[in-house]
Amino acid sequence: MTITQSIILGIVEGLTEYLPVSSTGHLILAEQAMKLQTPENKVALDAYTICIQAGAIFAVLGLYFGRVKSMALGVLGKDPAGRALTIKVLAAFLPAAVVGLAFNKKIDAALMNLWTVTIAWLVGGVAILAVEWFKPAKRNEGFGLESLTVKMAIMIGLMQCIALMPGTSRSLVTILGGVLVGLSLSAAVEFSFILGLITLTAATAYKSLKFDSANIQLLGGPTVLIIGLLAAWLSAVIAVKWMVAFLQRRGFAVFGYYRVALAWVVGFLILQGMLSGE
């Protein structure tokens, strides 16, 4: 992997991790476009794309430091509101953690391909548009994060399990889940981002166990990992700031149209033999 390729993967990861468009799907697409994956480096490359998520994690950690600090103080018994939010985030995290540990390898083996991603893009895009068409006022209504109950958090967590299917988008299902249980769009986005800190950290830590020195060298040495992390961090900061402001003004129908259009384009390219559906 070249420095340029590591920068591109980092930018793709950072821009798409928290947008409801699926970072996994875009990374698979980028890898195919750059012809990066080979039978010899598949495990290393898969681990690399998970590990550079750390850059996106640090981006949200910095942007939502106040909430994270409150949660940390809550764990220490010094902030009741932070403690309550921590409990709700953990309640939302557990369903995907249990399902992921039980079925993640089988899901990756059976569904980690561009055809699955393309179908998920299409279905997810239609779901976004359906919510926007039938509940357009939700972005201006609903309650704040303080009113979220543990039961509602678990429901959002169950929605997050759907994101184990490649191409679905963890951000998409958790934001939709938040809106559907009654959160305002801004509160749903904030909870999705905070939940993502735990979910993505756990996934990154788990996958990094496979990213040993041999795999690092196989991809070009530690420099490509560091540059990928930095590119992911910077692009995630930009994407998150833009997304929060954009959603407040416009809602997220644009992401639905984007996903549907991308699904049709990629599907066409696969059928034409220009991309591999495998």
Disulfide bonds with the S-S distance in Angstrom:
none
